[in-house]
């Protein structure tokens, strides 16, 4: 199962692609950042993000798209741009009939580290370890996109639009996801010395 994670943003929109394979393995495929220049008009920035996300979805043909759920922030302009980029990712996925899951940052942190309040560096280190990367992905938007993809793989009860995620998963995918989540918990407990 190919999962494309999106960390939405108007200036930098992180995109991470992983494969959830047999024997509870998660494999790295791709990580990148789709950019738009703050020097151009808002409509052209949105078009640049949409085109970049569409190209990634066409190139990697994911089975699911995992997007960070937008939540209120103190900076209204930041949350507006983030929400617009998230909407573009949902639109691009819907046009390709790809199921969409929304995960909060807390859900992603919990799935990756076992701690919903983990620091960014802890998440980046665990993403690097889980995917057997030689170095941490940069910038942070890229690492966050991979974390969202991993979260989707490890959290089979994630939210889809309309709560319909289960209909998109085969029995084998549900079984794999449950086994992978249990394996990740065992690894985290082992790392903590429990």
KEKOLTOR-451941 format. One line per 2 residues: number of its first residue (from 1); their letters; for each residue y, z, x of N, C-alpha, C. Coordinates in Angstrom, 3 decimals, m for minus. Example, Ala and Ser with C-alpha at 12.3 -4.5 7.8 and 13.67 -1.06 7.14 Angstrom:
BEGIN
1	as	m5.690,7.800,13.190,m4.500,7.800,12.300,m3.300,7.800,13.200  m2.250,7.080,12.850,m1.060,7.140,13.670,0.030,7.870,12.900
//
This chain:
BEGIN
1	xx	m1.165,0.000,0.849,0.000,0.000,0.000,1.234,0.000,0.900  2.125,m0.968,0.700,3.363,m1.072,1.466,4.472,m0.382,0.668
3	xx	5.193,0.529,1.326,6.275,1.268,0.678,7.557,1.022,1.458  8.602,0.633,0.728,9.911,0.409,1.326,10.826,1.544,0.882
5	xx	11.327,2.308,1.841,12.240,3.407,1.558,13.674,2.959,1.735  14.557,3.440,0.862,15.980,3.085,0.933,16.819,4.359,0.923
7	xx	17.616,4.525,1.978,18.620,5.583,2.028,19.944,4.903,1.709  20.382,4.958,0.435,21.513,4.137,0.015,22.836,4.566,0.626
9	xx	23.628,3.579,0.941,24.968,3.806,1.457,25.717,2.499,1.425  27.006,2.555,1.326,27.804,1.333,1.233,28.122,0.752,2.605
11	xx	28.339,1.602,3.597,28.597,1.107,4.949,27.290,0.864,5.693  26.377,1.836,5.604,25.053,1.722,6.221,24.011,2.108,5.177
13	xx	23.107,1.198,4.891,22.028,1.437,3.930,20.718,1.366,4.705  20.090,2.523,4.899,18.862,2.573,5.674,17.698,1.964,4.923
15	xx	16.844,1.237,5.657,15.641,0.634,5.083,14.484,0.931,6.030  13.434,1.552,5.493,12.250,1.849,6.279,11.010,1.377,5.539
17	xx	10.098,0.757,6.252,8.885,0.218,5.636,7.671,0.806,6.332  6.746,1.328,5.530,5.500,1.880,6.060,4.324,1.327,5.263
19	xx	3.134,1.509,5.816,1.918,1.183,5.085,1.098,2.452,4.944  0.674,2.732,3.719,m0.225,3.839,3.445,m1.625,3.239,3.417
21	xx	m2.385,3.466,4.493,m3.692,2.832,4.640,m4.839,3.777,4.373  m6.029,3.307,4.676,m7.239,4.092,4.482,m7.286,5.298,5.390
23	xx	m8.124,6.235,5.044,m8.319,7.467,5.825,m7.009,8.228,6.002  m6.156,8.190,4.996,m4.905,8.956,4.948,m3.957,8.610,6.100
25	xx	m3.986,7.370,6.547,m3.105,6.953,7.641,m1.813,6.358,7.106  m0.726,6.730,7.741,0.569,6.127,7.465,0.973,5.363,8.722
27	xx	1.311,4.108,8.554,1.650,3.256,9.697,3.071,2.729,9.561  3.770,2.736,10.678,5.119,2.192,10.749,5.069,0.671,10.720
29	xx	5.962,0.068,9.923,6.087,m1.392,9.901,7.465,m1.822,10.384  8.526,m1.212,9.827,9.869,m1.712,10.125,10.903,m0.640,9.791
31	xx	11.998,m0.637,10.524,13.143,0.203,10.179,14.406,m0.541,10.586  15.422,m0.434,9.754,16.661,m1.160,9.999,17.758,m0.532,9.149
33	xx	18.966,m0.993,9.354,20.102,m0.580,8.544,20.817,m1.836,8.073  21.009,m1.951,6.762,21.803,m3.038,6.192,23.244,m2.549,6.183
35	xx	24.139,m3.333,6.720,25.528,m2.898,6.874,26.483,m3.755,6.057  27.601,m3.129,5.689,28.721,m3.875,5.115,29.989,m3.342,5.767
37	xx	30.929,m4.227,5.989,32.162,m3.863,6.679,33.165,m3.234,5.722  33.754,m2.096,6.117,34.801,m1.501,5.285,36.082,m2.344,5.254
39	xx	36.116,m3.409,6.054,37.303,m4.263,6.110,37.315,m5.351,5.042  36.222,m5.463,4.275,36.189,m6.482,3.224,36.254,m5.809,1.857
41	xx	36.470,m6.584,0.819,36.619,m6.025,m0.527,35.300,m5.436,m1.020  35.417,m4.524,m1.958,34.258,m3.800,m2.488,33.184,m4.751,m3.021
43	xx	33.578,m5.780,m3.745,32.596,m6.699,m4.307,31.803,m7.406,m3.209  32.465,m7.792,m2.125,31.773,m8.454,m1.027,30.885,m7.483,m0.253
45	xx	31.307,m6.226,m0.186,30.455,m5.212,0.456,29.166,m5.028,m0.345  29.313,m4.946,m1.659,28.133,m4.793,m2.514,27.214,m6.005,m2.400
47	xx	27.796,m7.186,m2.335,26.999,m8.401,m2.176,26.225,m8.381,m0.859  26.871,m7.924,0.215,26.209,m7.850,1.520,25.022,m6.890,1.473
49	xx	25.202,m5.729,0.830,24.106,m4.757,0.713,22.976,m5.334,m0.136  23.342,m5.933,m1.269,22.328,m6.525,m2.152,21.531,m7.614,m1.433
51	xx	22.227,m8.511,m0.739,21.538,m9.594,m0.028,20.619,m9.043,1.061  21.084,m8.022,1.773,20.253,m7.417,2.813,19.011,m6.760,2.247
53	xx	19.167,m6.024,1.142,18.014,m5.381,0.512,17.051,m6.427,m0.055  17.590,m7.468,m0.659,16.743,m8.533,m1.215,15.931,m9.200,m0.112
55	xx	16.574,m9.442,1.027,15.865,m10.076,2.151,14.716,m9.198,2.632  14.949,m7.887,2.720,13.886,m6.974,3.165,12.736,m6.949,2.166
57	xx	13.056,m6.930,0.869,11.989,m6.903,m0.138,11.198,m8.200,m0.137  11.867,m9.326,0.050,11.155,m10.604,0.116,10.302,m10.685,1.379
59	xx	10.832,m10.177,2.467,10.119,m10.254,3.749,8.877,m9.366,3.779  8.973,m8.145,3.245,7.867,m7.189,3.361,7.034,m7.051,2.099
61	xx	7.474,m7.597,0.979,6.740,m7.576,m0.293,6.119,m6.200,m0.565  6.946,m5.163,m0.691,6.389,m3.817,m0.892,5.718,m3.663,m2.255
63	xx	4.779,m2.717,m2.306,4.120,m2.353,m3.563,4.957,m1.346,m4.333  5.853,m0.653,m3.631,6.734,0.339,m4.259,7.999,0.468,m3.423
65	xx	9.087,0.824,m4.098,10.363,1.087,m3.425,10.747,2.525,m3.738  10.997,3.300,m2.688,11.363,4.714,m2.806,12.827,4.870,m2.408
67	xx	13.640,5.341,m3.354,15.087,5.416,m3.149,15.550,6.861,m3.277  16.499,7.245,m2.414,17.059,8.593,m2.532,17.825,8.714,m3.844
69	xx	17.492,9.759,m4.587,18.200,10.031,m5.840,19.601,10.519,m5.505  20.593,9.884,m6.091,21.984,10.223,m5.819,22.335,11.513,m6.551
71	xx	22.993,12.411,m5.849,23.428,13.672,m6.443,24.910,13.853,m6.167  25.535,14.712,m6.930,26.983,14.912,m6.805,27.332,15.475,m5.437
73	xx	28.363,14.913,m4.852,28.902,15.405,m3.585,30.380,15.708,m3.799  30.962,16.419,m2.860,32.374,16.762,m3.008,33.274,15.539,m2.852
75	xx	32.833,14.537,m2.084,33.631,13.338,m1.869,33.246,12.283,m2.911  34.105,12.082,m3.896,33.801,11.176,m5.003,33.614,9.739,m4.527
77	xx	34.375,9.289,m3.542,34.229,7.923,m3.036,32.876,7.716,m2.377  32.402,8.717,m1.638,31.097,8.620,m0.989,29.988,8.531,m2.027
79	xx	30.014,9.393,m3.035,28.959,9.380,m4.033,28.999,8.091,m4.843  30.171,7.538,m5.083,30.286,6.284,m5.824,29.632,5.145,m5.044
81	xx	29.946,5.023,m3.767,29.336,3.980,m2.937,27.835,4.149,m2.820  27.388,5.398,m2.669,25.953,5.681,m2.588,25.253,5.291,m3.884
83	xx	25.851,5.649,m5.009,25.256,5.320,m6.314,25.210,3.809,m6.518  26.260,3.114,m6.097,26.265,1.657,m6.238,25.161,1.026,m5.396
85	xx	24.996,1.485,m4.160,23.946,0.946,m3.289,22.557,1.260,m3.856  22.376,2.462,m4.413,21.091,2.811,m5.026,20.815,1.890,m6.214
87	xx	21.846,1.620,m7.007,21.684,0.711,m8.144,21.295,m0.697,m7.701  21.881,m1.156,m6.598,21.523,m2.476,m6.072,20.063,m2.518,m5.628
89	xx	19.590,m1.438,m5.006,18.188,m1.378,m4.585,17.264,m1.411,m5.808  17.639,m0.671,m6.860,16.832,m0.688,m8.084,16.823,m2.072,m8.716
91	xx	17.980,m2.724,m8.738,18.080,m4.065,m9.303,17.210,m5.054,m8.528  17.326,m5.040,m7.195,16.542,m5.957,m6.375,15.044,m5.734,m6.592
93	xx	14.621,m4.471,m6.705,13.207,m4.173,m6.955,12.790,m4.641,m8.344  13.617,m4.366,m9.351,13.284,m4.754,m10.722,13.151,m6.269,m10.846
95	xx	14.009,m7.012,m10.154,13.925,m8.471,m10.198,12.610,m8.983,m9.616  11.987,m8.207,m8.764,10.727,m8.589,m8.130,9.540,m7.863,m8.758
97	xx	9.794,m7.135,m9.834,8.760,m6.384,m10.545,8.061,m5.365,m9.635  8.851,m4.709,m8.783,8.323,m3.691,m7.872,8.667,m2.323,m8.462
99	xx	7.676,m1.438,m8.619,7.967,m0.092,m9.137,8.945,0.660,m8.229  9.820,1.429,m8.860,10.838,2.207,m8.151,10.596,3.689,m8.374
101	xx	10.651,4.464,m7.295,10.578,5.916,m7.376,11.865,6.485,m6.804  12.375,7.529,m7.441,13.571,8.214,m6.963,13.174,9.595,m6.465
103	xx	13.590,9.928,m5.260,13.268,11.228,m4.669,14.551,11.873,m4.157  14.687,13.158,m4.401,15.845,13.882,m3.892,15.664,14.147,m2.400
105	xx	16.747,14.405,m1.682,16.609,14.784,m0.274,15.708,16.012,m0.101  15.795,16.966,m1.021,14.955,18.164,m0.932,13.474,17.813,m1.056
107	xx	13.136,16.913,m1.974,11.741,16.480,m2.121,11.235,15.824,m0.846  12.069,14.971,m0.252,11.661,14.291,0.977,11.457,15.294,2.108
109	xx	12.384,16.237,2.255,12.255,17.249,3.306,10.989,18.077,3.106  10.724,18.455,1.865,9.541,19.257,1.557,8.263,18.494,1.868
111	xx	8.211,17.217,1.499,7.022,16.406,1.754,6.783,16.200,3.244  7.863,16.048,4.004,7.743,15.741,5.428,7.503,16.991,6.268
113	xx	8.258,18.064,5.992,8.213,19.243,6.868,7.591,20.471,6.216  7.450,20.464,4.899,6.982,21.654,4.192,8.113,22.607,3.862
115	xx	9.354,22.209,4.194,10.523,23.044,3.949,11.618,22.181,3.326  11.954,22.447,2.076,12.968,21.670,1.370,14.372,21.846,1.922
117	xx	14.570,22.838,2.792,15.887,23.069,3.395,15.912,22.695,4.880  14.948,21.904,5.324,14.839,21.537,6.737,16.110,20.825,7.216
119	xx	16.399,21.002,8.486,17.528,20.324,9.110,17.164,18.867,9.382  18.184,18.008,9.514,17.941,16.578,9.766,17.072,16.350,10.996
121	xx	17.307,17.099,12.057,16.541,16.908,13.288,15.062,17.222,13.073  14.756,18.216,12.215,13.364,18.533,11.921,12.697,17.376,11.180
123	xx	13.409,16.792,10.235,12.874,15.651,9.486,12.651,14.471,10.428  13.627,14.195,11.285,13.504,13.079,12.221,12.311,13.263,13.153
125	xx	12.108,14.482,13.634,10.965,14.747,14.521,9.633,14.556,13.799  9.563,15.034,12.540,8.319,14.883,11.784,8.057,13.420,11.419
127	xx	9.084,12.672,11.087,8.917,11.240,10.817,8.349,10.564,12.065  8.913,10.888,13.222,8.453,10.325,14.485,6.991,10.663,14.722
129	xx	6.633,11.892,14.450,5.258,12.344,14.679,4.275,11.736,13.679  4.637,11.778,12.403,3.744,11.256,11.359,3.441,9.780,11.585
131	xx	4.450,9.024,12.010,4.274,7.582,12.194,3.898,7.200,13.629  3.680,8.194,14.482,3.297,7.971,15.882,4.278,7.054,16.607
133	xx	5.570,7.311,16.421,6.595,6.518,17.086,6.859,7.078,18.478  7.296,6.237,19.390,7.576,6.702,20.749,8.949,7.357,20.852
135	xx	9.848,7.056,19.901,11.161,7.697,19.884,11.619,7.822,18.436  12.568,8.725,18.218,13.078,8.933,16.870,13.877,7.716,16.427
137	xx	13.682,7.309,15.168,14.464,6.172,14.668,15.939,6.544,14.530  16.807,5.600,14.866,18.243,5.806,14.738,18.850,4.602,14.040
139	xx	19.988,4.736,13.403,20.717,5.977,13.144,20.002,6.832,12.096  20.632,7.926,11.704,20.025,8.862,10.756,19.646,8.182,9.445
141	xx	20.413,7.177,9.032,20.106,6.467,7.781,18.734,5.804,7.861  18.377,5.302,9.034,17.082,4.656,9.225,15.958,5.686,9.135
143	xx	16.143,6.826,9.796,15.133,7.889,9.742,14.973,8.405,8.312  16.087,8.541,7.596,16.022,9.010,6.206,15.270,8.023,5.322
145	xx	15.442,6.727,5.571,14.725,5.718,4.784,13.216,5.823,5.020  12.814,6.031,6.266,11.385,6.222,6.551,10.871,7.500,5.895
147	xx	11.692,8.559,5.920,11.292,9.818,5.280,11.074,9.621,3.783  11.907,8.835,3.137,11.753,8.565,1.706,10.479,7.779,1.426
149	xx	10.141,6.837,2.305,8.896,6.080,2.145,7.689,7.001,2.321  7.740,7.870,3.337,6.642,8.813,3.563,6.521,9.771,2.387
151	xx	7.646,10.265,1.906,7.656,11.164,0.745,6.941,10.508,m0.427  7.230,9.257,m0.669,6.597,8.547,m1.784,5.084,8.471,m1.597
153	xx	4.666,8.225,m0.355,3.231,8.137,m0.073,2.535,9.481,m0.264  3.229,10.570,0.069,2.625,11.904,0.031,2.829,12.638,m1.282
155	xx	3.698,12.139,m2.156,4.006,12.821,m3.416,3.703,11.903,m4.592  2.428,11.831,m4.991,2.047,10.872,m6.029,2.666,11.139,m7.388
157	xx	3.214,12.305,m7.611,3.812,12.595,m8.915,5.303,12.302,m8.932  5.787,11.483,m7.986,7.210,11.178,m7.896,7.736,10.496,m9.140
159	xx	9.040,10.518,m9.284,9.678,9.999,m10.500,9.906,8.505,m10.403  9.454,7.800,m11.407,9.793,6.390,m11.585,10.782,6.290,m12.721
161	xx	11.453,5.179,m12.820,12.295,4.960,m13.975,11.432,5.088,m15.224  11.854,5.910,m16.161,11.099,6.083,m17.400,9.847,6.918,m17.230
163	xx	9.610,7.489,m16.034,8.436,8.321,m15.810,7.127,7.565,m15.908  7.127,6.288,m15.558,5.943,5.457,m15.738,5.186,5.194,m14.441
165	xx	5.389,5.976,m13.427,4.800,5.675,m12.128,3.295,5.546,m12.160  2.608,6.424,m12.878,1.151,6.435,m12.857,0.546,5.111,m13.300
167	xx	1.188,4.398,m14.195,0.612,3.144,m14.647,0.609,2.099,m13.541  1.461,2.267,m12.528,1.547,1.300,m11.445,0.568,1.605,m10.310
169	xx	m0.034,2.782,m10.304,m0.950,3.156,m9.244,m2.394,2.969,m9.690  m3.199,2.414,m8.816,m4.623,2.325,m9.111,m5.238,3.698,m8.885
171	xx	m6.457,3.879,m9.361,m7.148,5.152,m9.145,m7.309,5.418,m7.653  m7.599,4.375,m6.892,m7.766,4.538,m5.442,m6.455,4.968,m4.787
173	xx	m5.323,4.418,m5.238,m4.037,4.806,m4.676,m3.715,6.258,m4.999  m4.015,6.695,m6.221,m3.770,8.089,m6.584,m4.643,9.022,m5.746
175	xx	m5.900,8.626,m5.556,m6.824,9.438,m4.765,m6.354,9.496,m3.305  m5.919,8.346,m2.761,m5.436,8.316,m1.387,m4.229,9.215,m1.228
177	xx	m3.288,9.124,m2.161,m2.052,9.903,m2.058,m2.345,11.398,m2.085  m3.264,11.827,m2.944,m3.619,13.253,m3.013,m4.259,13.701,m1.698
179	xx	m5.133,12.889,m1.139,m5.791,13.237,0.121,m4.786,13.269,1.267  m3.850,12.319,1.281,m2.841,12.287,2.343,m1.933,13.502,2.281
181	xx	m1.573,13.911,1.065,m0.715,15.089,0.912,m1.436,16.335,1.419  m2.720,16.478,1.094,m3.493,17.629,1.572,m3.612,17.618,3.090
183	xx	m3.813,16.434,3.661,m3.910,16.314,5.112,m2.597,16.704,5.782  m1.480,16.262,5.216,m0.162,16.602,5.780,0.072,18.109,5.722
185	xx	m0.323,18.741,4.632,m0.166,20.200,4.525,m0.993,20.916,5.590  m2.237,20.444,5.799,m3.092,21.062,6.822,m2.468,20.911,8.203
187	xx	m1.904,19.708,8.499,m1.258,19.475,9.799,m0.072,20.405,9.984  0.748,20.548,8.937,1.930,21.388,9.045,1.532,22.855,9.238
189	xx	0.500,23.306,8.508,0.039,24.685,8.668,m0.521,24.906,10.070  m1.237,23.926,10.593,m1.781,24.014,11.945,m0.643,24.101,12.957
191	xx	0.399,23.276,12.771,1.546,23.272,13.689,2.285,24.600,13.659  2.265,25.267,12.521,2.936,26.572,12.401,2.061,27.720,12.891
193	xx	0.805,27.403,13.230,m0.103,28.424,13.718,m0.733,29.243,12.617  m0.793,28.661,11.410,m1.358,29.380,10.266,m2.843,29.133,10.169
//
